[in-house]
Amino acid sequence: MFQRYKKIVLLKDTSSQDRTKEFYNFFLEKIRSENLQDDVQVVRAADIGLYNKGIVIKILPENITYVNVDNTHVDEIISNTLKKNKIIKELVYEDKPKQTRIVLRNCGAIDPENIEEYIAHDGYQALKKYLTKHKPEDVIEELKKSGLRGRGGGGFPTWMKWKFTREVSSEQKYVICNADEGDPGAYMDRSILEGDPHSVIEGITIAGFSVGASKGFFYVRAEYPLAIERIQKAIDQACEYGLLGKNILGSGFNFDLEIRLGAGAFVCGEETALIASIEGKRGCPTPRPPYPSVRGLWGKPTVINNVETLANIPIILFNGSKWFSSIGSSPTSKGTKVFALTGKIKNSGLIEVPMGITLREIVFDVGGGVLNNKAIKAVQTGGPSGGVIPKEFLDTPVDYENLQKLGSIMGSGGMIVMDESDCMVDIAKFYLKFCVDESCGKCAPCRIGGYQLLQYLNKISEGQASSEDIEKIQKICTAMQKSSLCGLGQTAPNPVVSTLKYFQDEYNEHIKQKKCRAGKCVSLLVYRIIQEKCKRCGVCAINCPVKAISGSNKEGFSIQETKCIKCGKCFEVCKFGAIIKQ
């Protein structure tokens, strides 16, 4: 019924100069000249999991990877590999890749707006299998065996959440896909929804079948217009093909989906606040219990999972729990995790790695190392709710428990690499300010405690704090962690707690020596002219906006600290390196 290509060819230029489009057109013309266009699909991939290997092509389903390919290799690739399944040894990449693509399996490999391409890649086969041959309880049991845990941050076993909801008797139940991705620098959910929306729809539909729900919602932030457009198009296509709506695949199961837009409030990532937002109320958390699985949307039992969790469901059920649970080396966390790897990293981007991989492998093997070959200082995981992990723990396997032991969390998948130019006080202040701005203000520990913490950090970064302030900070952090109503307030102190734990010497330098070793805290900077290097050109004095530089071409120049506003203009315009900042 549907066209199924015999081979898929993924193309990506992994060098600094992107020639993918030119090579893609050349390759496509060759495919057409050999009359293979009905058997071979050529796709420009967004990411292929390798870096600095020139043009890389991956041939599926054989999973053959060729590197450093150019136009002269195309005829040989077509005649030998595509036609005869012969491997070209001099081009093949044999090293075992660190990435394992499960959630991102179709991203870049299929047209996300074409349901037939998703079906051709075994899409909706898991839904068909369990709707026609299994009971809802079988899905939950299979997920239990797989070891899948929620990828939204908490790591709660997915099967258990579904089981609780199924066991509650109610004439109406709901399933919600939480796509309210609010962490700074995070774009995991967005990429999945834009690149493979049908996998999430299939996952949420299976969830509905398992728990006895007839209605589902996508809660997506309005800042994701392309994701919203593609979800709606995918919903319409699934309805047209009888994969959503009434009597799905003749099974008697009814399930409808619709999209609800969020206004971008970070707190609405919390389950009860998200529910309130869908109901048209202000997005504020409510005390738990009762949990959403018992009393959720409009008072009915509700399952809430994030995008990545739901995208895992179809492939787990299609390949089996034994297959999924064998992926990764962590005894407690199975499968893979998608991270947005950013910061001071050579190859930033979206990665998917098996659980149990070490931070060192992620930074140096997957990410290619620290930008400009500088020394690594720390890795921050978990977004604003996460912690900062120093370089001493780079060999830590990445899973839920290990990150928690270090004072961080998995979170939804943000991972930021830092070098010696990053100030830990400044980092803690950045994340805390985000949480203060995003607090709903409903509970005092979060509303007042977060604001007080931020004032103390500002004092430290401005050189106005005392040693006693550290003890006050620690007390406020403890109070917030124990007393805040929801996860936002409970985890907001994490960046402060972890940086204090591992980098207290930097805090002490700020307080006692009035010095920021990274040069990020502007109030603590001192600009000075090195007379031996100064050419007495006067450019610094001319460009100083407050006339804080005095002297002459004969006598030389000096900076008056009492007048200096630390704008750094003199440092920028000096061509001789005669001005330093300390």
C-alpha positions in Angstrom: 0.0 0.0 0.0 2.8 2.4 0.9 6.1 3.0 -1.0 8.9 1.5 1.0 12.4 2.5 -0.2 14.9 -0.4 -0.3 17.7 1.9 0.9 18.0 5.3 2.6 21.1 7.4 2.1 21.7 10.1 4.7 24.1 12.9 3.8 25.9 15.4 6.0 29.0 17.6 5.6 30.7 17.4 9.1 33.5 19.9 8.2 33.4 23.6 8.8 32.2 24.4 5.3 28.8 22.9 4.5 28.7 21.5 1.0 25.8 19.2 1.7 23.4 20.8 -0.7 25.8 20.7 -3.6 26.8 17.1 -2.9 23.1 16.2 -2.4 22.2 17.5 -5.8 25.1 15.7 -7.5 24.3 12.4 -5.7 20.6 12.7 -6.6 21.3 13.3 -10.3 23.5 10.1 -10.3 20.7 8.1 -8.6 18.2 9.3 -11.3 20.6 8.6 -14.1 20.8 5.0 -12.8 17.0 4.9 -12.6 17.1 4.1 -8.8 14.9 6.9 -7.6 12.1 4.5 -6.7 14.4 2.3 -4.7 16.8 4.7 -3.0 15.8 7.8 -1.0 18.5 10.5 -0.5 18.1 12.7 2.6 20.1 15.7 3.9 20.5 14.9 7.6 20.6 17.5 10.3 23.1 15.5 12.3 24.7 12.1 11.7 26.6 11.6 14.9 30.1 12.1 13.5 32.2 15.3 13.3 35.2 16.5 11.4 35.0 13.6 8.9 34.2 15.6 5.8 31.1 14.5 3.9 29.6 11.5 5.7 27.0 9.3 4.2 25.0 6.6 6.1 23.3 3.8 4.2 20.2 2.2 5.8 19.1 -0.4 6.6 22.6 -1.9 6.4 23.9 0.9 8.6 27.0 1.4 6.6 28.9 4.7 7.2 31.3 6.2 4.8 33.5 9.2 5.7 35.4 11.8 3.7 33.3 11.1 0.6 33.6 13.3 -2.5 32.1 13.3 -6.0 34.6 10.9 -7.3 33.3 8.2 -5.0 29.7 8.4 -5.9 29.7 6.0 -9.0 31.5 3.4 -6.9 29.1 3.7 -4.0 26.1 3.3 -6.3 27.5 0.4 -8.3 28.9 -1.5 -5.4 27.1 -0.6 -2.2 23.6 0.4 -3.4 23.3 -2.3 -6.1 25.5 -5.1 -4.8 25.6 -4.5 -1.0 29.4 -4.5 -1.2 31.4 -2.4 1.3 34.1 0.0 0.1 36.7 -0.6 2.7 38.8 2.6 2.1 35.7 4.7 2.9 34.0 2.8 5.7 34.0 4.2 9.2 34.5 1.3 11.6 34.9 2.9 15.0 31.9 2.2 17.3 29.9 5.4 17.5 29.2 6.8 21.0 25.7 7.8 19.9 22.7 5.4 19.8 19.7 6.8 18.0 16.4 5.6 19.3 14.2 8.7 19.9 15.9 10.5 17.1 15.9 7.5 14.8 13.7 9.1 12.1 14.8 12.8 12.6 16.5 13.8 9.3 15.7 10.4 7.7 12.0 10.9 6.9 9.8 13.7 5.8 8.0 14.7 9.1 5.0 15.9 7.1 4.4 12.6 5.3 2.7 9.9 7.2 3.5 7.3 4.5 7.2 7.8 5.2 6.7 7.2 8.9 4.6 4.1 8.1 7.4 2.9 5.8 9.8 3.0 8.7 7.6 0.7 10.8 5.4 3.5 12.1 2.1 2.7 13.8 3.1 -1.0 13.8 3.3 -1.1 17.6 -0.1 0.6 17.8 -1.6 -2.0 15.4 0.1 -4.9 17.3 -1.2 -4.0 20.7 -4.7 -2.8 19.6 -5.4 -6.0 17.7 -3.5 -8.7 19.6 -3.0 -7.5 23.2 -4.8 -6.2 26.3 -4.0 -2.8 27.8 -2.3 -4.5 30.7 0.2 -6.1 28.3 1.5 -2.7 27.3 2.2 -1.7 31.0 3.9 -5.1 31.6 6.1 -4.7 28.6 7.1 -1.2 29.7 7.9 -2.5 33.2 10.2 -5.1 31.7 11.9 -2.4 29.5 12.9 -0.3 32.5 11.8 3.0 30.7 11.8 5.9 33.1 10.3 9.3 32.5 12.6 11.5 30.4 11.1 14.8 31.7 13.5 15.1 34.6 12.2 13.1 37.6 12.9 9.6 36.2 9.7 8.1 37.6 9.0 4.6 36.1 6.7 5.1 33.1 4.8 1.8 33.6 4.0 2.7 37.2 2.5 6.0 36.3 0.3 4.3 33.7 -0.6 1.5 36.1 -1.8 4.0 38.8 -4.0 5.8 36.2 -5.4 2.5 34.8 -6.4 1.3 38.2 -8.5 4.3 39.0 -12.2 3.8 38.0 -13.5 6.7 35.9 -15.7 7.1 32.9 -13.3 9.7 31.5 -9.5 9.7 31.6 -6.9 11.9 29.8 -3.4 11.7 28.5 -1.2 14.8 28.2 2.1 15.2 26.2 4.1 17.8 28.1 6.0 19.7 25.4 6.5 22.9 27.5 10.2 22.9 27.1 11.5 25.9 29.1 15.1 25.3 30.1 17.6 27.8 28.6 19.4 26.3 25.7 17.2 23.2 25.5 15.6 22.1 22.3 15.2 18.4 22.6 11.4 18.2 22.5 11.2 20.8 19.8 13.5 18.8 17.5 11.6 15.6 18.0 8.2 17.3 17.4 9.5 19.0 14.3 11.4 16.0 13.0 9.2 13.0 13.9 5.7 14.1 15.2 4.1 10.8 14.3 6.2 8.8 16.8 4.9 11.0 19.6 1.3 10.7 18.4 1.7 6.9 18.2 3.2 6.9 21.8 0.4 9.0 23.3 -2.3 7.0 21.5 -0.8 3.8 23.0 -0.8 5.5 26.4 -4.5 6.2 26.0 -5.2 2.6 25.1 -3.3 1.4 28.1 -4.9 3.6 30.8 -8.4 3.7 29.3 -8.3 7.3 28.1 -10.3 8.6 25.1 -8.8 12.1 24.9 -5.3 13.4 24.7 -3.7 16.9 24.6 -0.4 18.2 23.3 0.6 21.1 25.6 3.1 23.0 23.5 4.6 26.5 24.1 3.5 29.0 21.5 7.1 29.8 20.7 7.3 26.6 18.7 5.3 27.5 15.6 6.9 24.9 13.3 6.4 22.1 15.8 2.8 23.1 16.3 2.2 23.2 12.6 3.7 19.7 12.1 1.8 18.2 15.1 -1.5 19.4 13.7 -0.7 18.2 10.2 0.3 14.8 11.7 -2.9 14.6 13.8 -5.0 15.4 10.6 -3.1 12.7 8.7 -3.5 10.1 11.4 -7.3 10.8 11.5 -7.5 10.4 7.8 -5.7 7.0 7.9 -7.9 5.8 10.7 -5.1 5.9 13.3 -6.9 8.4 15.4 -10.6 9.0 16.1 -13.4 6.5 16.3 -12.8 2.7 16.2 -9.1 2.9 15.5 -8.0 0.0 13.2 -11.3 -1.7 13.8 -10.4 -2.3 17.5 -13.3 -0.5 19.1 -10.8 1.9 20.7 -11.6 5.6 20.4 -9.0 8.3 20.9 -8.9 12.0 19.9 -6.0 14.5 20.1 -5.9 18.3 20.2 -3.2 21.0 20.8 -3.3 23.5 23.7 -0.8 26.3 23.6 1.2 27.5 26.6 2.4 31.1 27.1 6.0 30.2 27.9 5.8 30.0 31.7 8.6 27.8 33.0 6.5 26.7 36.0 3.9 25.1 33.6 6.4 22.3 33.1 5.2 21.1 36.5 2.3 18.7 36.2 -0.3 20.4 38.3 0.5 23.9 36.9 0.3 22.5 33.4 -3.1 21.0 34.1 -4.3 24.4 35.5 -3.1 26.1 32.3 -5.0 23.6 30.0 -8.1 24.2 32.1 -7.8 28.0 31.4 -6.6 28.9 34.9 -3.4 30.6 36.0 -0.5 28.2 35.8 0.2 27.6 39.5 1.1 24.3 41.2 -1.2 22.7 43.7 -0.2 20.4 46.6 0.1 16.7 45.9 -1.5 14.2 46.7 -3.8 13.8 45.0 -1.6 13.1 42.1 -2.8 13.6 38.5 -3.0 9.8 38.0 -5.9 10.0 40.5 -7.3 13.5 40.1 -5.9 15.4 37.2 -7.3 17.3 34.3 -10.9 18.5 35.1 -10.7 16.2 38.2 -10.3 13.1 36.1 -7.4 10.5 36.1 -4.6 11.8 33.9 -1.3 10.5 32.6 1.4 13.2 31.8 4.6 12.3 29.9 7.0 14.4 28.1 7.8 14.2 24.4 11.0 12.1 24.7 9.2 9.5 26.9 6.3 9.1 24.5 8.7 8.9 21.4 10.3 5.9 23.1 7.1 3.9 23.4 6.5 2.7 19.8 10.0 1.4 19.2 10.1 -0.3 22.6 6.9 -2.1 21.9 7.9 -2.9 18.3 11.3 -4.3 19.2 10.5 -5.6 22.6 11.5 -4.8 26.2 14.5 -7.1 26.1 16.0 -5.1 23.3 15.5 -1.8 25.0 16.7 -2.9 28.4 20.0 -4.2 26.9 20.9 -0.6 25.7 23.3 1.3 28.0 25.5 0.2 30.8 23.6 1.6 33.8 21.9 -1.0 36.0 19.1 1.4 37.0 18.5 3.5 33.9 17.9 1.8 30.6 17.9 3.0 27.0 19.2 6.3 25.8 19.0 10.0 26.7 18.8 13.0 24.4 20.9 16.0 25.4 21.3 19.5 24.1 25.1 19.8 24.3 26.1 23.4 24.4 28.5 25.9 26.0 32.3 25.8 25.5 32.2 22.7 23.3 33.5 22.2 19.8 30.6 20.3 18.4 27.5 21.6 20.0 24.1 20.2 19.1 21.5 17.6 19.8 23.0 14.2 20.8 21.5 10.8 21.9 23.7 8.6 24.0 23.2 5.3 25.9 22.6 5.6 29.6 25.8 4.9 31.6 28.1 6.8 29.2 30.5 9.0 31.1 30.6 12.8 31.1 34.1 12.6 29.7 33.0 10.5 26.7 30.2 12.9 26.0 32.4 16.0 26.1 35.5 14.6 24.3 34.3 11.7 22.2 30.9 13.0 21.1 31.4 16.7 21.6 35.0 16.8 20.2 36.4 18.5 23.3 36.4 22.0 24.8 36.3 25.0 22.5 39.7 26.4 21.5 41.3 23.4 23.3 41.0 25.1 26.7 40.9 23.2 29.9 37.5 22.0 31.0 36.2 23.4 34.3 32.8 21.9 34.9 29.6 20.5 33.2 26.2 21.8 34.2 23.3 19.4 33.7 19.5 19.7 34.3 18.9 23.3 33.3 18.0 25.9 36.0 17.1 23.0 38.4 20.4 21.2 37.9 23.8 21.4 39.4 27.4 22.1 38.3 29.7 19.1 38.2 33.4 19.8 38.4 36.0 18.2 36.1 37.1 15.8 38.9 33.9 13.8 38.3 34.1 13.6 34.5 34.4 9.8 34.6 31.0 9.5 36.3 28.5 7.4 34.4 25.4 9.4 33.4 22.2 8.1 34.9 19.6 9.4 37.3 21.2 8.2 40.6 24.8 9.2 39.8 23.9 12.7 38.9 21.8 13.1 42.0 24.7 11.9 44.2 26.8 14.7 42.7 24.1 17.4 43.5 22.7 17.6 40.0 19.9 16.0 38.0 19.3 14.6 34.6 16.5 17.1 34.0 15.0 17.2 30.5 18.4 17.1 28.9 20.3 20.4 29.0 24.1 19.9 29.3 26.5 22.9 29.3 30.2 22.6 29.2 32.3 25.3 31.0 35.9 26.3 30.9 38.1 28.5 33.1 36.6 31.7 31.7 33.3 30.8 33.5 32.7 32.3 36.9 30.8 29.9 39.2 29.2 32.8 41.2 28.0 34.3 37.9 26.7 30.9 36.7 24.7 30.4 39.9 23.4 33.9 39.7 22.3 33.4 36.0 20.2 30.2 36.8 18.8 31.6 40.0 17.7 34.8 38.3 15.9 32.7 35.7 14.0 30.8 38.5 13.2 34.0 40.3 11.7 35.5 37.1 9.8 32.3 36.4 8.4 31.7 39.9 4.6 31.8 40.0 4.8 33.4 43.5 2.3 31.2 45.1 4.5 29.9 48.0 6.7 32.1 50.2 9.8 29.8 50.3 10.2 30.1 46.5 8.9 33.7 46.1 10.8 35.2 49.0 13.7 32.8 49.4 14.7 33.0 45.7 14.7 36.8 45.8 16.8 36.8 49.0 19.3 34.3 47.5 19.7 36.5 44.4 20.4 39.6 46.5 23.2 37.8 48.4 24.7 36.6 45.1 24.6 40.1 43.8 26.4 41.3 46.9 29.1 38.7 46.4 29.6 39.5 42.7 29.8 43.2 43.6 32.4 42.7 46.4 30.0 43.8 49.1 29.5 40.5 50.9 30.9 39.1 54.1 31.8 35.5 55.1 28.6 35.4 57.3 26.5 35.7 54.1 27.6 32.2 53.0 25.9 30.7 56.1 22.8 32.7 55.4 22.7 31.5 51.8 23.0 27.8 52.9 20.1 28.3 55.3 17.8 29.8 52.7 18.7 27.0 50.2 17.8 24.4 52.8 14.5 26.1 53.6 13.6 26.3 49.9 14.4 22.7 49.2 12.3 21.5 52.1 9.3 23.9 52.0 8.6 25.0 48.5 5.3 23.8 47.0 6.6 22.4 43.7 9.8 21.3 41.9 10.7 24.7 40.7 11.2 26.1 44.2 12.6 22.9 45.6 15.3 22.7 42.9 16.0 26.4 42.3 18.9 26.4 44.9 20.7 23.5 43.2 23.1 25.6 41.1 23.9 27.6 44.2 24.3 24.6 46.4 26.5 22.7 43.9 28.8 25.7 43.1 29.2 26.3 46.9 30.1 22.7 47.4 32.7 22.4 44.7 33.9 25.9 44.1 33.7 27.6 47.5 37.3 28.9 47.0 35.8 31.2 44.2 33.2 32.5 46.5 35.8 33.2 49.1 38.0 35.1 46.5 35.0 37.3 45.7 34.3 38.0 49.3 37.7 38.3 50.9 40.0 39.3 48.0 37.4 41.2 46.0 38.5 39.3 42.9 36.8 37.3 40.1 39.4 35.0 38.6 37.3 34.6 35.4 36.8 38.3 35.0 33.0 38.0 34.7 32.0 40.0 37.7 32.4 43.5 36.4 32.3 45.3 39.7 35.4 43.4 40.8 37.5 44.2 37.7 40.4 46.5 37.9 41.8 47.9 34.6 45.5 48.8 34.6 47.9 50.2 32.0 51.3 48.4 31.8 53.7 51.3 31.2 56.3 49.0 29.6 53.9 48.1 26.8 52.2 51.4 26.4 53.0 53.3 23.2 51.5 56.5 24.5 49.3 56.8 21.5 46.4 58.1 23.7 43.7 56.0 21.9 42.5 54.6 25.3 42.1 58.2 26.7 40.2 59.4 23.7 37.7 56.5 23.8 37.1 56.5 27.6 33.5 57.7 28.0 34.0 59.2 31.5 37.5 60.6 31.1 38.9 58.2 33.7 42.3 58.0 31.8 44.7 60.9 32.5 48.1 61.7 31.2 49.8 62.8 28.0 51.8 61.5 25.1 55.0 62.6 26.8 54.4 61.4 30.4 52.2 58.3 29.6 48.7 57.4 30.8 47.1 55.9 33.9 43.5 54.9 34.9 41.8 56.6 37.8 39.9 53.7 39.6 37.5 56.1 41.3 36.3 57.4 38.0 36.4 54.1 36.0 33.0 52.6 35.3 34.6 49.3 34.1 33.1 49.4 30.6 36.1 47.8 29.1 36.3 50.3 26.1 40.0 51.0 26.8 40.8 47.3 26.8 39.0 46.8 23.5 40.7 49.6 21.6 44.3 49.1 22.8 46.2 47.4 20.0 49.3 46.7 22.0 48.1 44.7 24.9 49.1 47.4 27.3 45.8 47.3 29.2 45.0 44.4 31.4 41.9 43.6 33.5 42.4 41.8 36.8 
